[in-house]
Amino acid sequence: MNRNVDDVYGDDVAQFLDQETIPMFINGKWVSPEGANTIDVINPSNAEKIGQIYAGGSKQVDQACEAAHKAFETSGWATMPVVERSAILNRLADLIDDNAAVLGKLESLDVGKPVAAVIEGEIPFSGQAFRFFAKVMLDYDKYSTPLVAENIEAHYVRSPYGVCGFIFPWNFPFLLLAWGASAALAAGNTIVVKPAELTSLSTLYFCKLAKEAGIPDGVVNVITGPGAEVGMPIAEHPLVRRMAFTGSPEVGRKIASTCARNLIPVKLELGGKGAAIIFDDVDVKSAAASLAEIITSNTGQVCCTASRWLVHQNIYDEFSQEVSLILNNTVIGNSSDANTKMGPVVSEVQRQRILDYQKKGLAQNATALVEGHIVEPEGSEKGFYVTPSLLQGSADNICFKEEIFGPSAYMMSFSDEEEAINLVNSSDYGLANSIWTLDLERARRVAEKMVVGNCWINAHNVFAYGLPYGGVNLSGMGGGVNSVETFEDYLRGQTVARPL
């Protein structure tokens, strides 16, 4: 263990990372597969190894799926009174809150995001997911209103599917785990999870809390390793009855194709190229500050972030000057530093991807209002740091069209509503946009003309339990998260009828 981790992040985190290799979690037990390869866990803030995990394969996937199937059939999780299952999930939420510091520090070390923001924001919000669905299940009657059919007595009942598979990305490992697992578990399913191999720590620690909360063995299983060796075998497994994937459209297509062959439903939450329309009646300084914060939050590694800024021509120059000043003064540094506003990106591969996009954008005649480049904050010279960037140009530029997944924005001007809407809807993505104006009637009118799953007014990245969140087109299919509808996604329907 690097002493810096011990000194800065505390004994609980150090103890978890001090294991020679952090095991997987299958059937309620920590499993260290004999002969398995390992994957180094790298701290993006300084490029140092802080631990290692196992690289699993189809054998571990088989064990996990079989354990989950057996637990669904015999553990009582699916059949216990909803009051009892709800109580266990509430207990799990309490444990998440109690361990927020440990979870947040692990997440910060793994992803590179400022630790305070994770402890104070993402982890508590994750716990709320389990509380939300623990309440939904209490209020939800699995028997709907009796069906109406002539000379037939009938009703509709909903039941859990069984084994649900999950594949999560590296940008919000714990929050996305909570969003998916909470609904599936509340509905009575069992789960097999593959976290991203770059960022598995908080998901593995979650297993410890799930067992402590009283979730039966086999209900929660986590297999670490690469997508080809672990993720695809989960999607292909004959015991999996429901699948959910969060990640890129390219991999999403492969998962969807596999699920189609197996005839099982799949939820896909994919990429985004969010747009923000800024009208000329806004407070320019306030709007610029908000959008700068949006693009630098989690170092821009957010699928729903607003990376296309469409600014009314009347305020374009003023806005560009104001936001450029803010971006140029972003405090970049180690995730453990309380003064840090933007940490590193997750890996050197990701950093080079971001810089390569900028290079391609400039080659296609964009100009840089703020040029991104490698930076070496004092004391963190080996980390994966990059400064924010802001380009401007035409709508046919690669940086306007494709998801970069970094602290990078692209600006264009517009003259009227119709032009702005057409520019927004020219994207193949459809996850999340925002409108910035004092005219709320105009905001609602423009919002409803967008082809997008989510649209926010005078804010961006607005999440609350009870509000459905999902995408369309290249941004996803098969249902969203965070609402009663999500709970229903993890229940299969069945008609029961008797001729009179």
C-alpha positions in Angstrom: 0.0 0.0 0.0 1.2 3.5 -0.9 1.5 5.4 2.4 -0.2 8.4 0.9 -3.4 6.4 0.6 -3.2 5.3 4.2 -2.4 8.8 5.5 -5.0 10.7 3.5 -7.8 8.2 3.1 -7.8 6.4 6.5 -7.5 3.0 7.9 -10.7 1.4 6.6 -9.8 2.3 3.0 -6.2 1.2 3.5 -7.3 -2.1 5.0 -9.6 -2.9 2.1 -6.8 -2.1 -0.4 -4.2 -3.9 1.5 -5.5 -7.3 0.4 -3.1 -8.9 -2.0 -5.9 -9.1 -4.6 -9.4 -8.0 -3.8 -11.7 -11.0 -4.3 -14.9 -11.3 -6.3 -18.2 -11.8 -4.5 -20.2 -14.9 -5.4 -23.0 -16.6 -3.5 -22.3 -14.6 -0.4 -18.6 -15.4 -0.3 -15.4 -13.7 -1.3 -13.9 -15.7 -4.1 -10.3 -15.7 -5.3 -10.2 -17.7 -8.5 -7.2 -20.0 -8.6 -4.9 -19.2 -11.6 -6.9 -16.1 -12.6 -5.1 -13.1 -14.0 -5.2 -9.8 -12.1 -5.8 -6.2 -13.1 -3.9 -3.3 -11.5 -6.0 -0.6 -9.8 -4.5 2.8 -10.7 -5.1 6.1 -9.0 -5.7 8.6 -11.8 -4.4 11.5 -9.6 -0.8 10.2 -9.6 -0.8 7.1 -11.9 0.3 4.9 -8.9 -0.9 1.4 -8.3 -3.1 1.2 -5.2 -4.3 -2.4 -5.4 -5.4 -5.2 -7.8 -8.5 -7.1 -8.6 -9.1 -10.4 -10.4 -9.8 -10.7 -14.1 -12.6 -13.2 -14.1 -14.0 -15.2 -17.0 -16.9 -17.5 -18.0 -16.3 -19.9 -15.2 -16.9 -17.3 -12.6 -19.9 -16.0 -14.6 -21.4 -19.5 -14.5 -20.9 -19.7 -10.8 -22.5 -16.3 -10.2 -25.5 -16.9 -12.5 -26.1 -20.4 -11.0 -25.9 -18.9 -7.5 -28.3 -16.1 -8.4 -30.7 -18.5 -10.0 -30.7 -20.8 -7.0 -31.1 -17.8 -4.6 -34.1 -16.7 -6.7 -35.7 -20.1 -6.4 -34.8 -21.0 -2.8 -33.6 -18.1 -0.7 -37.0 -16.5 -0.1 -35.9 -13.2 -1.4 -38.4 -13.2 -4.2 -41.3 -14.5 -2.1 -40.8 -12.8 1.3 -43.4 -10.2 2.4 -42.6 -6.9 0.9 -42.4 -5.3 4.3 -39.4 -7.5 5.1 -37.7 -7.0 1.8 -38.3 -3.2 2.1 -36.8 -3.2 5.6 -33.6 -4.9 4.4 -33.2 -2.4 1.6 -33.7 0.5 4.1 -31.1 -1.1 6.3 -28.7 -1.3 3.3 -29.4 2.4 2.6 -28.4 3.2 6.3 -25.2 1.2 5.9 -24.4 3.2 2.7 -24.8 6.4 4.6 -22.8 5.1 7.6 -20.0 4.1 5.2 -20.2 7.2 2.9 -16.6 8.3 3.8 -15.1 4.9 2.9 -17.2 4.5 -0.3 -16.5 8.1 -1.3 -12.7 7.7 -0.8 -12.6 4.5 -2.7 -14.6 6.1 -5.5 -12.3 9.1 -5.5 -9.2 7.0 -5.6 -10.6 4.8 -8.4 -12.1 7.5 -10.7 -10.1 10.6 -9.8 -13.0 12.9 -8.8 -12.7 15.3 -5.9 -13.4 13.3 -2.7 -15.6 15.8 -0.9 -18.1 15.9 -3.8 -18.4 12.2 -3.8 -18.9 11.8 0.0 -21.3 14.7 0.2 -23.2 14.1 -3.0 -23.0 10.9 -5.0 -22.9 8.4 -2.1 -25.9 9.9 -0.1 -27.8 10.1 -3.4 -27.0 6.5 -4.0 -28.4 5.5 -0.6 -31.6 7.4 -1.5 -32.2 5.1 -4.4 -32.6 2.1 -2.1 -34.9 4.1 0.1 -37.0 5.2 -2.8 -37.6 1.7 -4.2 -38.1 0.3 -0.7 -41.0 2.7 -0.5 -42.2 2.0 -4.0 -42.5 -1.7 -3.3 -44.6 -1.0 -0.2 -47.0 1.2 -2.1 -47.1 -1.0 -5.2 -49.9 -3.5 -5.6 -48.7 -6.3 -7.9 -52.3 -7.0 -8.7 -53.6 -4.2 -11.0 -57.2 -3.2 -11.4 -59.2 -6.2 -12.6 -59.2 -6.5 -16.4 -62.4 -5.9 -18.3 -63.4 -8.5 -20.8 -66.9 -9.8 -21.7 -67.8 -13.0 -19.9 -64.3 -13.4 -18.5 -63.1 -12.8 -14.9 -59.4 -11.7 -15.3 -56.6 -9.9 -13.5 -53.0 -8.9 -14.3 -50.2 -9.8 -11.9 -46.6 -8.8 -12.0 -43.7 -11.0 -10.7 -39.9 -10.7 -10.7 -38.0 -12.0 -13.7 -35.3 -13.9 -11.8 -31.6 -13.3 -12.6 -30.8 -9.8 -13.8 -27.5 -9.0 -15.4 -25.8 -5.6 -15.1 -22.8 -4.1 -16.8 -21.7 -0.6 -15.5 -19.2 1.9 -16.8 -16.4 3.7 -15.0 -17.6 7.3 -14.7 -20.1 6.9 -11.8 -19.5 3.3 -10.6 -21.4 3.4 -7.3 -24.3 5.7 -8.3 -25.1 3.7 -11.4 -24.9 0.5 -9.4 -27.4 1.9 -7.0 -29.8 3.2 -9.7 -29.9 -0.3 -11.3 -29.6 -2.7 -8.4 -32.1 -0.9 -6.1 -35.0 -1.3 -8.5 -34.2 -4.9 -9.5 -33.7 -6.0 -5.8 -36.8 -4.2 -4.6 -38.8 -6.1 -7.3 -37.5 -9.4 -5.9 -34.9 -10.3 -8.5 -31.3 -11.5 -7.9 -28.4 -9.7 -9.6 -25.1 -10.5 -11.3 -23.0 -7.4 -11.8 -19.9 -6.6 -13.8 -18.4 -3.2 -12.8 -15.9 -1.5 -15.1 -12.4 -3.1 -14.7 -11.0 0.4 -14.3 -13.2 1.2 -11.3 -14.5 -1.8 -9.4 -13.6 -0.8 -5.8 -16.8 0.8 -4.5 -18.9 -2.0 -6.1 -16.9 -4.7 -4.4 -17.2 -2.8 -1.0 -21.0 -2.7 -1.6 -21.1 -6.5 -1.4 -19.8 -6.2 2.2 -22.7 -3.9 3.0 -25.3 -6.0 1.2 -24.3 -9.0 3.3 -24.3 -7.0 6.5 -27.8 -5.7 5.7 -29.1 -9.2 5.6 -29.5 -9.8 1.8 -29.5 -13.6 1.4 -26.4 -15.3 -0.1 -26.6 -15.5 -3.9 -28.9 -12.5 -4.3 -26.0 -10.1 -5.0 -23.0 -11.3 -7.1 -20.1 -9.2 -8.5 -17.6 -10.5 -11.1 -14.7 -8.3 -12.0 -12.8 -8.3 -15.3 -12.8 -7.2 -18.9 -16.0 -6.8 -20.9 -15.2 -9.6 -23.4 -14.4 -12.1 -20.7 -17.1 -11.2 -18.2 -19.7 -8.8 -19.6 -20.6 -10.7 -22.8 -20.8 -14.0 -21.0 -23.3 -12.5 -18.6 -25.4 -11.2 -21.5 -25.2 -14.6 -23.2 -25.9 -16.7 -20.1 -29.1 -18.9 -20.3 -30.0 -18.2 -16.7 -30.1 -14.4 -17.1 -33.7 -13.2 -17.6 -33.3 -9.4 -17.7 -30.3 -7.4 -18.8 -29.1 -3.8 -18.3 -26.1 -2.1 -19.9 -24.7 1.4 -19.4 -22.0 2.4 -21.8 -21.2 3.2 -25.4 -23.6 2.8 -28.3 -21.0 0.5 -30.0 -21.0 -2.0 -27.1 -24.7 -1.5 -26.5 -25.5 -2.8 -30.0 -23.5 -6.0 -29.2 -25.4 -6.5 -25.9 -28.7 -5.8 -27.6 -27.9 -8.3 -30.4 -27.0 -11.0 -27.8 -30.2 -10.4 -25.8 -32.3 -10.5 -29.0 -30.8 -13.9 -29.8 -31.7 -15.1 -26.3 -35.1 -13.3 -26.4 -34.6 -11.5 -23.2 -35.5 -7.8 -22.6 -32.6 -5.3 -22.3 -32.3 -1.8 -20.9 -29.6 0.3 -22.6 -28.4 3.7 -21.2 -25.9 4.8 -23.8 -23.9 7.9 -24.7 -25.0 11.5 -25.2 -24.1 14.7 -26.9 -26.2 17.0 -24.8 -27.1 20.6 -26.0 -27.7 23.8 -24.1 -29.7 26.5 -25.8 -28.9 29.9 -24.2 -31.3 32.7 -25.2 -30.4 36.4 -25.0 -32.5 37.2 -22.0 -30.4 35.3 -19.5 -27.9 36.7 -16.9 -24.8 36.0 -19.0 -22.4 35.6 -16.1 -24.7 33.3 -14.2 -25.4 31.1 -17.3 -21.6 31.0 -18.1 -20.7 29.9 -14.6 -23.4 27.2 -14.6 -22.3 25.7 -18.0 -18.6 25.9 -17.1 -19.3 23.9 -14.0 -21.4 21.4 -15.9 -18.6 20.7 -18.4 -15.9 20.4 -15.7 -18.0 18.3 -13.3 -16.5 14.8 -13.1 -14.0 16.2 -15.6 -16.6 16.1 -18.3 -16.9 12.3 -18.1 -20.7 12.4 -17.9 -22.9 11.0 -20.7 -25.7 13.6 -20.1 -23.5 16.6 -19.9 -24.1 19.7 -22.1 -21.2 19.7 -24.5 -22.9 21.6 -27.4 -23.6 25.2 -26.5 -25.9 27.1 -28.8 -25.8 30.7 -27.8 -28.0 33.5 -29.2 -26.1 35.8 -31.5 -26.9 38.9 -29.5 -24.9 37.6 -26.5 -22.5 35.3 -28.2 -19.4 37.4 -27.8 -20.1 38.4 -24.2 -20.9 34.8 -23.3 -17.8 33.4 -24.9 -15.5 35.9 -23.1 -17.1 35.2 -19.8 -17.1 31.4 -20.0 -13.6 31.3 -21.4 -12.3 33.2 -18.4 -14.0 30.8 -16.0 -12.7 27.7 -17.8 -9.2 29.1 -18.0 -9.2 29.6 -14.2 -10.5 26.1 -13.3 -8.6 24.7 -10.3 -7.2 21.4 -11.4 -5.5 19.0 -9.0 -5.4 15.8 -6.9 -8.7 14.3 -6.0 -7.7 14.4 -2.3 -7.1 18.2 -2.3 -10.0 20.2 -0.8 -9.3 23.0 -3.2 -9.6 20.9 -6.4 -12.6 21.7 -8.6 -11.6 19.3 -11.4 -9.6 16.2 -11.0 -7.9 14.0 -13.6 -9.6 11.9 -16.3 -9.8 8.2 -15.5 -6.8 7.0 -17.6 -4.1 8.0 -20.1 -6.2 6.4 -22.8 -9.0 8.7 -22.0 -6.8 11.7 -21.9 -5.4 11.0 -25.3 -8.9 10.4 -26.7 -9.9 13.9 -25.5 -6.8 15.6 -27.0 -7.2 13.6 -30.2 -10.8 14.9 -30.7 -9.6 18.4 -30.2 -6.9 17.9 -32.8 -9.4 16.5 -35.3 -11.9 19.4 -34.6 -9.2 22.0 -35.2 -8.2 20.2 -38.4 -11.9 20.6 -39.5 -11.7 24.4 -39.3 -12.9 24.8 -35.7 -11.1 27.5 -33.7 -10.2 27.2 -30.0 -11.5 29.8 -27.6 -9.9 27.7 -24.8 -7.4 25.1 -25.9 -7.1 21.9 -24.0 -3.7 20.6 -23.1 -1.9 18.3 -20.6 -1.2 19.9 -17.3 0.8 18.7 -14.3 -0.5 20.1 -11.0 2.1 20.5 -8.3 2.5 17.2 -6.4 0.6 15.2 -9.0 2.8 15.4 -12.0 2.2 11.8 -13.1 -1.6 12.0 -13.0 -3.9 12.0 -16.1 -4.7 15.7 -16.1 -6.0 17.8 -19.0 -7.4 21.4 -19.1 -10.9 22.2 -20.2 -11.4 23.1 -23.9 -13.9 25.2 -25.8 -14.1 25.1 -29.6 -16.3 27.0 -32.0 -17.2 26.3 -35.6 -19.8 24.7 -37.8 -22.3 21.9 -37.2 -20.4 19.5 -39.5 -17.4 19.4 -37.1 -16.6 16.1 -35.4 -16.5 17.8 -32.1 -20.1 19.0 -32.6 -21.3 15.6 -33.6 -19.5 12.9 -31.6 -19.3 12.3 -27.8 -15.8 13.2 -26.5 -16.4 12.3 -22.8 -14.1 14.9 -21.3 -14.1 18.6 -20.2 -14.7 19.8 -23.8 -17.5 22.0 -25.2 -18.4 23.2 -28.6 -20.0 26.6 -29.3 -22.2 27.9 -32.1 -24.5 30.9 -32.4 -28.1 30.9 -33.5 -30.6 33.6 -34.5 -34.1 32.1 -33.7 -35.9 29.2 -32.1 -36.3 27.2 -35.2 -32.6 27.3 -36.0 -31.6 26.3 -32.5 -34.1 23.4 -32.4 -32.9 22.1 -35.8 -29.2 22.2 -34.6 -30.1 20.3 -31.4 -32.1 17.7 -33.2 -29.4 17.2 -35.9 -27.6 14.9 -33.4 -28.0 11.1 -33.6 -28.0 11.1 -29.8 -31.0 11.9 -27.5 -30.2 11.8 -23.8 -30.3 15.2 -22.1 -30.6 18.9 -23.2 -31.3 22.2 -21.4 -32.8 25.6 -22.2 -31.7 28.8 -20.6 -34.1 31.7 -20.7 -36.4 33.8 -18.5 -39.3 33.1 -20.8 -40.8 29.9 -19.3 -43.5 29.6 -22.0 -40.7 29.7 -24.6 -38.7 27.2 -22.6 -41.5 24.7 -22.5 -42.4 25.2 -26.1 -38.8 24.6 -27.3 -38.3 21.7 -24.9 -41.2 19.8 -26.3 -39.9 20.1 -29.8 -36.6 18.3 -28.9 -36.0 14.7 -29.7 -34.5 13.8 -26.3 -35.2 11.7 -23.2 -34.7 14.5 -20.8 -34.9 18.3 -21.0 -34.2 20.7 -18.2 -34.9 24.4 -17.9 -32.3 26.9 -16.5 -30.3 23.9 -15.1 -28.6 20.8 -16.3 -28.3 17.3 -14.8 -31.4 17.5 -12.7 -32.0 14.2 -11.0 -34.6 13.3 -8.5 -36.2 10.0 -7.6 -39.6 9.9 -9.2 -38.5 11.6 -12.4 -37.9 9.1 -15.2 -34.5 9.3 -16.8 -33.6 7.6 -20.1 -32.6 8.2 -23.7 -33.7 7.8 -27.3 -31.9 7.1 -30.5 -28.2 6.4 -29.9 -28.7 7.3 -26.3 -30.6 4.2 -25.3 -33.7 2.1 -25.3 -35.7 -0.3 -23.1 -36.7 2.0 -20.2 -35.0 4.4 -17.9 -34.1 4.7 -14.2 -35.2 6.4 -11.0 -39.0 6.1 -11.2 -41.9 3.8 -10.5 -41.7 2.8 -14.2 -38.2 1.5 -13.5 -39.5 -0.7 -10.8 -42.1 -2.1 -13.2 -39.3 -2.7 -15.7 -38.0 -5.5 -13.4 -41.4 -7.2 -13.1 -42.8 -9.5 -15.8 -46.5 -9.3 -16.5 -49.0 -12.2 -16.5 -52.7 -12.3 -17.3 -54.8 -14.7 -15.3 -58.3 -15.3 -16.7 -61.4 -17.5 -16.1 -64.3 -17.9 -18.5 -67.6 -17.2 -16.8 
